[in-house]
Each structure stands twice: as C-alpha cells, then as structure tokens.
Amino acid sequence: MKLFNRIGIMGLLLSLLNCPVRADFSLDQIPPLQNKAPITLVAETGFWTDYLKEQMLPRFSEATGVEVRVYSTTLDNMFTLQQESLTNARGSYDLLTMEAGWAKEWAANGYTVPLEELATLYDPGGARAINQYLEPYYPALLNILSYRGEVHAIPYNNYVMGNHYRKDLFDNPEEQQAFNKRFGYPLAPPKTLTQLRDTAAFFTRRAGDSLAGKRLNAPFYGVALMSGDRPHINDEFSAMLWSEGDSWLSPAYSKTGALTHFDVSLNMEKKLKVAALYNELKGFAVPADDTFAFNEAAEAVAFGRVAMWPFAYNNLWYKSSAVEKHIEGAILDVAQVAGGKPYVGAYAFAVSYDSRNPEAAYWLLKYMGSYQAQYDYAMGGGNPCRMDVVTHPDFQAPELKAIGGAFLASHQANLTWNNDVNQLGHFTSTSMGQIYPELTRSCFAVSRNPEKAAALFGELNQTILRLQNTFGETAALAK
C-alpha cells in the first residue's frame, strides 16, 4: 500500500497525461567507487546478455574501474543456480536475475537488498534519488517486486499477456457475416471467456474448407494454447480464473492495510468452470504435445496455423508478428485478453545480500535500468518496463511494428493492474516459489484428465495450505 502511494499515483497520472517522467541516468552520474572488487551478474542467455557483454558492461567497467563478469544461463536453471548460492551464502553472484514470482520469497529470506537501503549507503541523492529514478516504471511491476513496501528489484523484461490475433481474418466481410449468423453478435477480439470459446470454435477449419475466401490446404485452428507440461499452462489457467473473480489463494488485510492471512477457497464452482472451458478450448487449439509452450505458440501464429494466441506474452510479439512476412495478406494485431485479467510480471535484477561489492552492484543495477538501456532493449525485441520507453513515439512507426506493435496494449494492461496485484496471492505470498510448481502440476493434470478436476483441485488446495503454512510468513486458512 505504501509503495503505491509513494510512486504509483505519480506514475499513473503521468501515463494518463501521456507525458511520463524521463528519469535519465548515465554513467557520468556514478561517483568514484571505493570498492573496486569485480562483480558477477547472472543473466538470461540471449540477445540481452549479448548486448550487456558487448556494449553496456565494457562502458561501465571503463567508467568505474570495476570488472563485470557474466554468468549466462537459461531460465530453466536460473532459480536453482542462484538459490543454491544464496542458501549457502557463497557470494557467487552480486546481481541476481529473478522472475517476479520469486521476488517476495527471496526478499523475505533476506536474499535481496532493498533499493532504498542501497541508495542511502551509496547514492549522493539518497532514497529520494532512487524513488525518482523508479517513477517511470509501472507501479504493478514494482508492487510485485516489493516486500513490506520496499522495492527490492528493477524489472527489465515485462511479460504481461495480450491476445495476438489475425486482424485480416477478423476484418474479412465473409467471416464477419458468417460469425454473426452463427452466434448472433459481431465478430471481434473476444472480451469474455464465452466469446473466446465461440471465436475459437468459429475459426477452426479442416483442410479443404474456406477461410477468408481461400481454400485451406491444411487444418486451421482457432487458438494456440500453452498446454504443455510447462509453467505457462498455469499462467493461462490463472488469467481465466482471475477473470471469473476467483484465485488460488487470496490475501486478507486489516483495516490498517496489514496482511493478516491468506484465504484458500474450497469452493470449486469457478475452478471447475475454468477447467471445463479450457478443455473446450483445447478442442479448437493447434495440436500440442507435452513440451508445447510459448515458443511453439508464437510459431503457430507466425506460420499461419491459428487465428489467435489468446493468452500470449507480449514480449513474444516480435516472434508472432512474423506471420506478416510468412503469410501473404496477414495482419497481426493485439487486444486485451478475454476476461481482462492478463497474467503479469517481469524479469528483474536485484543486489544479493552476500554481494562482495554491493556499491558497484547498485550502480550497475541503475545503469542497466536506465532509459537508454531500456530503449535499446526494446529495439532488440524486448518488452520494456518503463512507461517513458513503452510510449515513445518511435515504437508506433509502421516500420517498427514488429518491435513495438504490442507496446501500447502492454501499457494499458499494466496500468489496469496497478495496485490490484496486491489482491492476489500470486504476487503477495512469500512462498510462491514453492507453490507455483504445484499450480503448474495441477493445471497440467486437469488439462489431461478433466473428469478428475474436482479431485485434483481439491488436492491442490490442501497443498497450497500446507506450503503456505510451512514456508510462508503469513498463515493460510481454508475458506
């Protein structure tokens, strides 16, 4: 609550006025560093790591005299790799990379250092300087990355969801007429889960059928779902469940805003409704095996096999929008997800509690989150976390559609969440690192055995209660 009052209102007002703060930061603002010990950064393998190694880190070392080593790894290994070092206080990594779901758990364990604390120690501007620096960042993301009102990490890659859909098909007069005749309302990007099911069913065609006046040589599908045995199936289930007004666990607050406990609802009605709807959607989805996740879904869009990726991560826009190159006449657009509750979060950097050089780590953190760094990250195909970058006119130019085509949709989705993320256990529990894998396991099991949904979700409720009460700071109660 305190965090939103401090930075959220400012960020929201600025974004609504379409004139976000340009909180510039450059290397010349770094004072002479007392500690010259080398620092090690964990970074996700890919273009961002390459950019850091080739461009940013050499400049930082030249300006500060501090060598920066990069440990590059895949996201699948990132949690275990860093957790092992943090648990044993090995001091292996000065700057950590985290997924939003780990943020409060690591903060509660004391593994990450609050930014205000670092700023008070090392920044001539103190806490005021870091708070001003954070103003262009989305309040929802900072709330997720905060603990007890203090921000612990700076996000760099925003994966809020959107619906990546084939605008050329939705705008086709023949398809519009056929849809209206069949369902009794206009064809448009679905706003409700019921409309999502209708639209998915409508666009599913067999080889030999007609689509937008052309004969299909292969089957065509209404949707791509990330239905494999991967974490992303839970993100889809969660977005659907939240849109129904339910959640896996819900924080309860006192009148003063203090977190008192978590409620775990034993009522199955909405969970079973979502399970049934997901199973229906699978019948209209491009065939998927147990490894099918975001890359496969993006490719299904890119190669013209589906009408929609309804729960797409917007940071995959640069991949899915390739359909405009691969399929003649294809136009890809993005809408808000059906139900209006997209999964939201970010990958972020934080300074570890056992850093050998927290002073240099703090300044590198600010440098990597600077306006120019986020702008360059966006130009490389990433989905930035700063409002002043996301809303920059450059990214609305037609020639940059493959890069910025989903930016404004992400902007609106992030603003819609703002402080509402504090109403979901996903983003407030300090044991989500333990709970999240269980959500994934259960959602995948339900997707393969929908007739067992009640039993599987009943087991999940008991598991959430056990994990929250074993590893969390605040008790969970059955409701």
C-alpha atoms as one frame of an Amber mdcrd trajectory, in Angstrom:
protein
   0.000   0.000   0.000   2.771   2.385   0.987   4.626   1.705  -2.267   1.677
   2.642  -4.451   1.112   5.856  -2.514   4.742   6.833  -2.989   5.281   6.091
  -6.673   2.133   4.565  -8.126  -0.064   7.646  -8.201   2.671   9.698  -9.817
   3.293   7.047 -12.461  -0.403   6.626 -13.177  -1.079  10.340 -13.563   1.918
  10.791 -15.791   0.908   7.912 -18.027  -2.657   9.141 -18.320  -1.339  12.501
 -19.411   0.864  10.651 -21.905   3.912  12.502 -20.646   5.847  10.119 -18.400
   8.867  11.360 -16.482  12.160  10.974 -18.296  14.298   9.978 -15.322  17.586
   9.929 -17.182  20.589   8.174 -15.769  24.045   7.973 -17.263  27.482   6.726
 -16.316  28.745  10.196 -15.510  26.380  10.292 -12.522  28.267   7.479 -10.801
  30.616   8.850  -8.122  34.122   7.420  -7.680  33.694   3.926  -6.239  35.593
   2.924  -3.131  35.239  -0.797  -3.774  36.870  -1.997  -6.995  36.282  -5.719
  -6.467  34.934  -7.488  -9.576  31.227  -8.249  -9.616  29.305 -11.130 -11.167
  25.947 -10.809 -12.873  23.509 -13.610 -13.657  21.731 -13.029 -16.971  19.407
 -14.955 -19.240  21.065 -16.423 -22.313  20.067 -14.470 -25.408  20.321 -11.116
 -27.120  20.074  -9.126 -23.864  23.093 -10.912 -22.413  24.982 -10.396 -25.655
  24.148  -6.696 -25.581  25.315  -6.426 -21.980  28.615  -8.130 -22.731  29.325
  -6.250 -25.930  28.026  -2.779 -25.117  26.929  -1.878 -21.598  29.331  -3.729
 -19.334  32.537  -2.602 -21.081  31.340   1.010 -20.768  30.518   0.508 -17.099
  33.943  -1.019 -16.401  35.698   1.777 -18.252  33.827   4.408 -16.253  34.149
   2.771 -12.828  37.232   0.582 -12.962  35.132  -2.408 -11.862  35.257  -5.602
 -13.878  31.889  -7.267 -14.505  31.652 -10.994 -15.087  28.524 -12.511 -16.602
  27.154 -15.924 -15.780  24.765 -16.710 -18.595  22.147 -19.407 -18.123  18.708
 -20.456 -19.302  15.579 -19.555 -17.365  15.019 -23.222 -16.527  18.245 -23.316
 -14.495  18.169 -19.805 -13.093  16.238 -20.359  -9.858  18.150 -23.444  -8.698
  21.528 -21.978  -9.646  21.048 -18.797  -7.631  19.067 -20.369  -4.793  21.918
 -22.741  -4.020  24.415 -19.891  -3.746  22.048 -17.722  -1.683  21.108 -20.501
   0.723  24.755 -21.270   1.432  25.902 -17.603   1.484  28.563 -18.301  -1.111
  28.577 -14.779  -2.508  28.794 -16.180  -6.034  26.583 -13.532  -7.606  26.431
  -9.822  -6.876  23.453  -9.141  -9.154  20.670 -11.681  -9.320  18.140 -12.213
 -12.072  14.706 -13.159 -10.819  11.258 -13.995 -12.085   8.574 -11.900 -10.392
   7.146 -14.907  -8.574  10.380 -15.368  -6.617  10.683 -11.739  -5.552   8.860
 -11.728  -2.216  10.183 -15.146  -1.216  13.775 -14.085  -1.757  13.173 -10.743
  -0.053  11.534 -12.393   2.961  14.533 -14.699   3.297  16.830 -11.687   3.240
  18.443 -12.684  -0.040  17.919  -9.312  -1.749  18.658  -5.802  -0.514  16.032
  -3.005  -0.620  16.908  -0.329  -3.146  16.364   2.469  -0.633  18.882   0.873
   1.711  21.460   0.706  -1.059  20.730   4.254  -2.148  21.130   5.533   1.407
  24.544   3.899   1.591  25.934   4.696  -1.842  23.890   7.302  -3.706  24.603
  11.003  -3.059  20.879  11.625  -3.624  19.882   9.004  -1.081  16.430   7.404
  -1.029  14.922  10.360  -2.884  17.175   9.659  -5.869  16.121   6.030  -6.230
  12.435   6.852  -5.787  12.630   9.478  -8.517  14.517   7.009 -10.685  11.674
   4.483 -10.323   8.865   6.875 -11.285   8.715   5.831 -14.967   8.355   2.143
 -14.042   4.933   0.502 -13.938   3.510   0.519 -10.395   2.127  -3.015 -10.817
   5.587  -4.396 -11.561   7.191  -2.517  -8.676   4.478  -3.750  -6.319   5.206
  -7.323  -7.363   8.927  -6.758  -6.810   8.465  -5.112  -3.421   8.374  -6.511
   0.091   6.780  -4.709   3.031   6.571  -1.523   0.999  10.198  -1.532  -0.156
  11.256  -2.194  -3.753  13.966  -4.843  -3.986  14.485  -5.178  -7.735  14.371
  -3.270 -11.013  12.422  -5.008 -13.807  13.724  -5.161 -17.348  11.512  -7.650
 -19.268   7.730  -7.357 -18.985   5.693 -10.414 -19.990   2.150  -9.138 -19.468
  -0.326 -11.001 -21.682  -2.317  -9.905 -24.714  -4.369 -11.556 -27.451  -2.306
 -11.760 -30.653  -4.934 -12.165 -33.350  -5.186 -12.175 -37.148  -6.817  -8.841
 -37.884  -7.096  -9.657 -41.588  -9.351 -12.616 -40.746 -11.438 -10.753 -38.176
 -11.984  -7.883 -40.656 -12.951 -10.146 -43.557 -16.578  -9.372 -44.590 -17.430
 -13.002 -45.361 -16.116 -14.172 -41.991 -17.916 -11.358 -40.187 -21.225 -12.239
 -41.849 -20.832 -15.968 -41.110 -19.920 -15.367 -37.478 -22.864 -13.024 -36.863
 -25.233 -15.517 -38.450 -23.907 -18.366 -36.287 -23.555 -16.620 -32.918 -25.800
 -13.570 -33.147 -23.215 -10.916 -32.339 -20.392  -9.187 -34.275 -17.031 -10.827
 -34.856 -14.357  -9.018 -32.826 -11.479  -9.876 -30.485 -13.264 -11.660 -27.608
 -13.817  -9.733 -24.393 -15.264 -12.597 -22.357 -14.285 -16.229 -21.946 -17.559
 -17.287 -23.561 -16.785 -15.147 -26.593 -13.289 -16.662 -26.660 -14.789 -20.149
 -26.904 -17.191 -19.059 -29.647 -14.456 -17.384 -31.673 -12.072 -20.321 -31.270
 -14.763 -22.710 -32.465 -15.659 -20.480 -35.400 -12.154 -20.229 -36.829 -11.323
 -23.924 -36.515 -11.418 -25.395 -40.028 -10.487 -28.619 -41.809  -8.256 -28.933
 -44.844 -10.369 -28.149 -47.878 -12.562 -25.650 -46.017 -12.625 -21.982 -46.967
 -11.003 -19.276 -44.825 -11.394 -15.634 -45.861 -12.291 -16.779 -49.367  -9.305
 -19.110 -49.792  -9.257 -22.903 -49.799  -7.191 -24.399 -46.960  -4.510 -26.968
 -47.772  -4.123 -27.899 -44.116  -6.211 -27.718 -40.938  -6.557 -24.281 -39.361
  -7.191 -23.706 -35.663  -8.960 -21.089 -33.606  -6.320 -20.753 -30.901  -2.867
 -21.711 -29.708  -2.698 -22.715 -26.045   0.462 -23.236 -23.999  -0.935 -26.550
 -22.818   2.291 -28.491 -22.400   3.790 -29.670 -19.120   5.459 -26.316 -18.579
   4.807 -23.429 -16.136   2.920 -21.425 -18.754  -0.216 -23.559 -18.607  -0.755
 -22.219 -15.099  -0.483 -18.656 -16.380  -3.345 -19.376 -18.784  -5.456 -21.052
 -16.096  -4.702 -18.182 -13.700  -5.730 -15.484 -16.187  -9.006 -17.306 -16.750
  -9.611 -17.946 -13.050  -8.916 -14.316 -12.120 -11.367 -13.148 -14.770 -14.003
 -15.258 -13.025 -13.318 -13.408  -9.771 -11.530 -16.329  -8.106  -7.887 -17.077
  -7.274  -5.723 -19.882  -5.953  -5.133 -18.010  -2.705  -6.203 -14.524  -1.666
  -4.541 -12.141   0.816  -6.695 -10.695   3.582  -5.868  -7.269   5.024  -6.751
  -5.476   8.236  -8.371  -2.039   8.259  -4.894  -0.523   8.501  -3.737  -2.377
   5.393  -1.657  -5.005   7.186  -1.642  -8.510   5.716  -3.367 -10.786   8.238
  -3.652 -14.140   6.435  -4.402 -15.862   3.136  -7.724 -17.423   2.211  -7.771
 -20.638   0.204 -11.282 -21.127  -1.142 -12.584 -24.691  -1.028 -15.464 -23.736
  -3.322 -14.842 -25.492  -6.631 -17.504 -23.842  -8.792 -15.345 -21.329 -10.647
 -12.272 -23.558 -10.821 -14.324 -26.328 -12.404 -15.880 -23.826 -14.810 -12.416
 -22.736 -15.930 -11.258 -26.351 -16.245 -14.252 -27.196 -18.431 -13.749 -24.129
 -20.618 -10.020 -24.829 -21.002 -10.830 -28.348 -22.108 -13.289 -26.958 -24.669
 -10.656 -24.555 -25.974  -8.198 -27.418 -26.393 -10.613 -28.891 -28.913 -10.108
 -25.807 -31.075  -6.356 -25.454 -30.438  -3.423 -26.317 -32.655  -2.226 -29.829
 -31.660   0.236 -29.675 -28.790   2.470 -32.219 -27.092   3.779 -32.098 -23.531
   6.581 -29.665 -24.460   4.344 -27.118 -26.178   4.820 -23.666 -24.598   5.349
 -20.040 -25.615   7.854 -20.574 -28.430   5.634 -23.174 -30.073   2.540 -20.975
 -29.674   4.337 -17.997 -31.212   5.445 -20.160 -34.126   1.884 -21.392 -34.672
   0.856 -17.763 -35.141   3.921 -16.863 -37.193   3.361 -19.663 -39.708  -0.354
 -19.032 -40.151  -1.805 -22.055 -38.340  -4.104 -20.204 -35.902  -6.426 -17.217
 -35.704  -5.429 -16.223 -32.177  -2.897 -16.735 -29.432  -5.354 -15.542 -26.772
  -3.008 -15.618 -23.772   0.194 -14.525 -25.475   3.075 -12.993 -23.595   3.540
  -9.624 -25.243   7.312  -9.937 -25.033   6.903 -12.626 -27.749   5.279 -10.158
 -30.170   8.408  -9.952 -32.291   8.073 -13.705 -32.948   4.338 -13.987 -33.526
   4.231 -10.875 -35.736   6.465 -12.665 -38.243   3.213 -14.014 -39.713   3.099
 -10.816 -41.767   6.258 -11.977 -43.535   5.313 -15.626 -43.861   1.648 -15.373
 -44.931   0.577 -13.124 -47.791  -2.012 -10.583 -46.673  -1.728 -11.456 -42.978
  -2.077  -8.598 -40.490  -1.430  -9.254 -36.823  -2.898  -7.076 -34.100  -3.134
  -7.285 -30.328  -6.097  -6.894 -27.981  -6.533  -7.280 -24.245  -7.061 -10.861
 -23.103 -10.594 -12.195 -22.802 -11.769 -11.615 -19.256  -9.473  -8.632 -18.772
  -7.091 -10.222 -16.241  -3.847 -10.988 -18.077  -1.024 -12.756 -16.317   1.501
 -10.072 -15.442   5.057  -9.895 -14.223   8.622  -9.261 -15.214  12.159 -10.489
 -15.027  14.245  -8.229 -12.845  17.683  -7.582 -11.365  18.423  -7.282  -7.640
  21.527  -6.935  -5.464  22.256 -10.046  -3.400  22.708  -9.855   0.358  26.100
 -11.583   0.115  27.496  -9.423  -2.676  31.251  -8.822  -2.421  30.776  -5.356
  -3.909  27.225  -4.047  -3.293  28.332  -0.496  -4.107  29.259  -1.326  -7.698
  26.301  -3.698  -7.985  23.897  -0.882  -7.063  25.255   1.454  -9.724  25.291
  -1.248 -12.380  21.670  -2.009 -11.485  20.714   1.635 -12.085  22.697   1.715
 -15.308  21.006  -1.429 -16.685  17.584   0.021 -15.898  18.278   3.442 -17.375
  16.159   4.974 -20.112  18.759   4.326 -22.794  19.255   0.720 -21.711  15.522
   0.010 -21.786  15.193   1.771 -25.147  17.999  -0.339 -26.608  16.456  -3.444
 -25.056  13.165  -2.605 -26.778  14.923  -2.082 -30.109  16.367  -5.578 -29.742
  12.882  -7.089 -29.433  12.371  -6.983 -25.662   9.253  -5.727 -23.887  10.456
  -2.873 -21.638   9.167  -1.950 -18.179   9.444   1.839 -18.292   6.452   3.918
 -19.353   8.631   6.543 -20.990  10.130   3.896 -23.273   6.938   1.948 -23.979
   5.031   5.094 -25.003   7.845   6.623 -27.049   6.532   7.665 -30.497   9.399
   5.827 -32.199   7.742   2.497 -31.481   4.463   3.499 -33.133   6.138   3.959
 -36.506   4.900   1.391 -39.078   8.437   0.274 -39.827   8.879  -0.735 -36.155
   5.624  -2.665 -35.860   7.499  -5.961 -35.426   9.161  -4.438 -32.342   6.621
  -2.099 -30.777   3.324  -3.401 -32.133   2.181  -4.668 -28.727   3.681  -1.894
 -26.589   0.542   0.195 -26.142  -1.518  -2.903 -25.362   1.057  -3.837 -22.711
   0.935  -0.277 -21.419  -2.828  -0.435 -20.917  -2.692  -3.894 -19.362  -0.053
  -2.831 -16.840  -1.970   0.318 -15.926  -5.123  -1.729 -15.414  -3.359  -3.875
 -12.824  -1.534  -1.138 -10.860  -2.240  -1.854  -7.175  -4.692  -4.701  -7.890
  -1.830  -7.197  -7.925  -1.893  -6.869  -4.128  -5.258  -8.660  -4.144  -3.759
 -11.894  -5.474  -1.725 -14.416  -3.531   0.360 -14.962  -6.645   2.059 -11.635
  -6.033   1.858 -11.312  -2.236   2.806 -14.724  -0.868   6.379 -15.227   0.310
   6.170 -18.922  -0.552   5.132 -18.601  -4.194   8.399 -20.177  -5.292   7.172
 -23.343  -3.558   3.520 -23.043  -4.604   3.901 -22.122  -8.276   5.279 -25.532
  -9.406   2.309 -27.189  -7.722  -0.090 -24.929  -9.630   1.623 -25.956 -12.850
   1.460 -29.652 -11.993  -2.225 -29.484 -11.094  -3.299 -27.406 -14.114  -1.496
 -29.734 -16.482  -3.051 -32.785 -14.808  -6.514 -31.226 -15.063  -5.953 -30.422
 -18.737  -5.169 -34.088 -19.404  -7.797 -35.527 -17.053 -10.696 -33.032 -16.938
 -13.000 -35.634 -15.397 -10.747 -35.617 -12.322 -10.685 -31.815 -11.983 -12.555
 -31.709  -8.676 -10.238 -34.206  -7.018  -7.091 -32.651  -8.454  -8.051 -29.113
  -7.435  -9.066 -30.408  -4.007  -5.572 -31.855  -3.581  -4.097 -28.580  -4.814
  -5.986 -26.615  -2.151  -4.532 -28.812   0.573  -1.053 -28.482  -0.917  -1.317
 -24.680  -1.008  -2.429 -24.633   2.628   0.473 -26.858   3.618   3.133 -24.958
   1.671   1.945 -21.514   2.735   1.784 -22.540   6.394   5.170 -24.269   6.214
   7.200 -21.774   4.207   5.197 -18.547   4.199   5.400 -15.730   6.697   1.621
 -15.449   6.969  -0.859 -18.234   7.671  -3.255 -19.632   5.088  -6.791 -20.571
   6.121  -9.337 -22.748   4.367 -12.429 -20.770   3.449
